[in-house]
Amino acid sequence: MITEDKLIHVEVVYALPQAQRVIKLAITPDTQVHEIIEQSGVLEMYPEIDLKKNKVGVYSRNVKLSATVRDGDRIEIYRPLLADPKEIRRKRAEQAKQEALKAKAESKES
């Protein structure tokens, strides 16, 4: 039998644009991340989570599903990016360049 003093406390977090779900658990120190996520019930609450696709981390550092955690750790399940940040920056730079060329052309006409 596992006694309370042999357990560690962790949180499983899944953030959506409008809300954040935080689930607190008491687990044995040798429990792996994927087992903790399964025990939390978050996979049933949010069926869109696919641990084969969604990355997970502890305090913003990616970890493997087979990793173990320490007392007080926060396991985060990351949603996929909607847009590539590099592509967004490239488009912004191109738009700024076009606006600068347009402004330059307009100032020559004046």
Secondary structure as the mmCIF struct_conf table of DSSP 4:
data_model
#
loop_
_struct_conf.conf_type_id
_struct_conf.id
_struct_conf.beg_label_comp_id
_struct_conf.beg_label_asym_id
_struct_conf.beg_label_seq_id
_struct_conf.end_label_comp_id
_struct_conf.end_label_asym_id
_struct_conf.end_label_seq_id
HELX_RH_3T_P HELX_RH_3T_P1 GLU A 4 LYS A 6
STRN STRN1 ILE A 8 ALA A 15
BEND BEND1 PRO A 17 GLN A 18
STRN STRN2 GLN A 20 ILE A 27
TURN_TY1_P TURN_TY1_P1 PRO A 29 ASP A 30
STRN STRN3 GLN A 32 GLN A 32
HELX_RH_AL_P HELX_RH_AL_P1 VAL A 33 SER A 40
TURN_TY1_P TURN_TY1_P2 GLY A 41 GLY A 41
HELX_RH_AL_P HELX_RH_AL_P2 VAL A 42 MET A 45
TURN_TY1_P TURN_TY1_P3 PRO A 47 GLU A 48
TURN_TY1_P TURN_TY1_P4 LEU A 51 LYS A 53
BEND BEND2 ASN A 54 ASN A 54
STRN STRN4 VAL A 56 VAL A 58
TURN_TY1_P TURN_TY1_P5 TYR A 59 SER A 60
STRN STRN5 ARG A 61 ASN A 62
TURN_TY1_P TURN_TY1_P6 LEU A 65 SER A 66
STRN STRN6 THR A 68 THR A 68
TURN_TY1_P TURN_TY1_P7 ASP A 71 GLY A 72
STRN STRN7 ARG A 74 ILE A 77
HELX_LH_PP_P HELX_LH_PP_P1 TYR A 78 LEU A 81
BEND BEND3 LEU A 82 ALA A 83
HELX_RH_AL_P HELX_RH_AL_P3 PRO A 85 GLU A 109
#
